[in-house]
Amino acid sequence: MGENTTEVMVGGAVLAAAIGFLVYASDATGTGQSTAGQYDLTASFRSAQGVNVGTDVRLAGVKVGTVTSLDLNPTTFRADATFSVNNDIELPDDSAALVAAEGLLGGYYVELVPGGSPFNLEPGAEIEDTQGSVSLISLLLKFVSGEGE
């Protein structure tokens, strides 16, 4: 009878650890987040390398939203991204969106750079001023080969 009790306790501990990992993974990837209290914006990038659904959207380094969809536009051959932004963030309509890297070994995120317009973006609006991701490998190759001087 002692072996059965031990097996049940070990099984319960393993199950609790698995549930803990699932909760952590859903928080880390953003799949457990709802979009209540947020509105959608869109942007079209030349290159969205490193950006996926669930990627952070940041303003001044603070997370204010999440990328909710990313598709290739077959007409323009650009990456069309939709992202949700917290309702309390009102962005001027001349704001910019750019794909930025956290560092050489870090991940990517979408950085919002507010403009100076007195008019704000409406829900569902498109941010026209965008900058795609820059390949760090091609930058290093240009530096090493001396191009661009």
Secondary structure, DSSP 8 states (H G I E B T S, - for coil): -HHHHHHHHHHHHHHHHHHHHHHHHHHHHTTT---TTEEEEEEEES--TT--TT-EEEETTEEEEEEEEEEE-TTT--EEEEEEEETT---BTT-EEEEEESSSSS-EEEEEE----SSB--TT-EE-EEE----HHHHHHHHHHTTT-
